[in-house]
Amino acid sequence: MSVRRQALGRGIGALLPGAPTATARGAAVGPAAPPKDESGFRQISLDAIDPNPDQPRRSFDPEELERLSDSIRRHGVLQPVVLRQVGERFELLVGERRWRASRAAGLATIPAVVADVDSKDRLELALVENIQRHDLNPMELAHAFQAMAEAGSTQEQIGERVGLNRSSVANHIRLLDLPREMQADVESGRLSSGHAKALLQVSSPERRRHLRDRIVREDLSVRATEEFARGAAPAPRAKAEERRPIHDPNLQRVVDSLRQHLQTRVRLQGDGSRGRIEIEYFGSEDLRRLVGRLLGSGA
């Protein structure tokens, strides 16, 4: 792809400029143009929309979808989804959470922009949108990058299109070398991508499983995991920094939720009235990722 691929590399905003284009406002696509709302976007029947078969996001949190559904019931859909027309139906490119939540909210139609996007580019478009929203966990990125590589893109080209450097793309794809159960640990947040990268340094499957169990059991830091992976004993922690079990189940759920959302190790010291939360990051790129998740993609 020439001009279109370059636009996607600059981000989803290149496809959706500040005001709807002539096509988005109502130029006929197919036999009949769907009705427009007062904003100029088309109102497309939810039943006429099919999900993106190349959607890189593999899991949708039911609680998040319920919250979004409640918001849509109260305020409506504030941002249109992006579709491509396939015959008499439409294929979802961007906005699957909004589509799912709108169905749950009982809506009949959803505001949409109908874009001219080739089927071979739908994975890239969905991937860019999810990366900008920080919605993908490391394993979802790994599978998406691998799919783009199998379609003929080099790691350098993938990085240019999604706004990451080549080494980051390579490190994500390497996560697919982990056993399936360890990939599930990364997906759930039990292991961070830093822990997974350290585990890949261990060639013995038995020793790798042992180290994985130790990470989860002892809440090892990435630095300690790397030292164990190299065969060196890490420096002991100071007494005040030793991990203490969390006895309050409500606090434990908070920590587990943060770990899953941030995809890194999270520690809590204190109780329900006062304490400290520690969030671990591994390198400047990981820090930027965490800041984006904590403060929003516009931070």
Helices and strands as residue ranges (DSSP letters): H 3-10, G 12-14, H 22-25, E 42-45, G 46-48, E 49-50, H 62-75, E 81-86, E 89-94, H 96-104, E 109-114, G 119-121, H 122-132, H 138-150, H 155-162, H 166-174, G 175-177, H 180-188, H 193-199, H 205-218, H 222-229, G 239-241, H 249-262, E 266-270, E 275-279, H 284-295
